[in-house]
């Protein structure tokens, strides 16, 4: 990854981690790959409980 791409990635990671909004990233099959702290709080679940779960279930 080049420096510009890394800086952009770091910026978006910081935004997601500090946001008070619920943010998740799912793969094309509907499985959760990322969950931010606000989403964990809203759901009342740990990261381990959420990651790998499916929106299709």
C-alpha positions in Angstrom: 0.0 0.0 0.0 1.4 3.4 -0.9 1.7 6.2 1.6 -1.3 8.1 0.3 -3.5 5.0 0.5 -2.2 4.2 4.0 -3.0 7.7 5.2 -6.5 7.4 3.8 -7.0 4.0 5.4 -5.7 5.3 8.8 -8.1 8.3 8.5 -11.2 6.1 7.9 -10.1 3.7 10.6 -9.9 6.5 13.1 -13.3 7.9 12.1 -14.9 4.6 12.5 -13.3 3.8 15.8 -14.2 7.2 17.3 -17.7 7.6 15.8 -20.8 7.5 17.9 -22.6 6.0 14.9 -23.2 2.3 14.5 -20.7 1.1 11.8 -20.2 -2.4 10.5 -18.5 -3.8 7.4 -20.0 -6.9 5.8 -18.6 -9.1 3.1 -20.6 -9.9 -0.1 -22.1 -12.9 1.6 -23.5 -10.8 4.5 -21.0 -11.8 7.2 -19.7 -9.1 9.5 -16.0 -8.4 9.1 -15.8 -5.2 11.2 -17.8 -3.6 14.0 -16.9 -0.3 15.7 -17.2 0.4 19.4 -20.5 2.2 19.0 -22.1 -0.8 17.3 -20.9 -3.1 20.1 -22.5 -0.8 22.6 -25.8 -0.5 20.8 -26.0 -4.3 20.3 -24.8 -5.1 23.8 -22.5 -7.8 22.4 -18.7 -8.3 22.3 -16.7 -8.1 19.1 -16.3 -11.9 19.1 -20.0 -12.4 19.3 -20.6 -10.1 16.3 -17.7 -10.9 13.9 -18.5 -13.7 11.5 -22.3 -13.4 12.2 -24.6 -13.0 9.2 -27.1 -10.4 8.4 -28.9 -13.1 6.4 -29.7 -15.3 9.5 
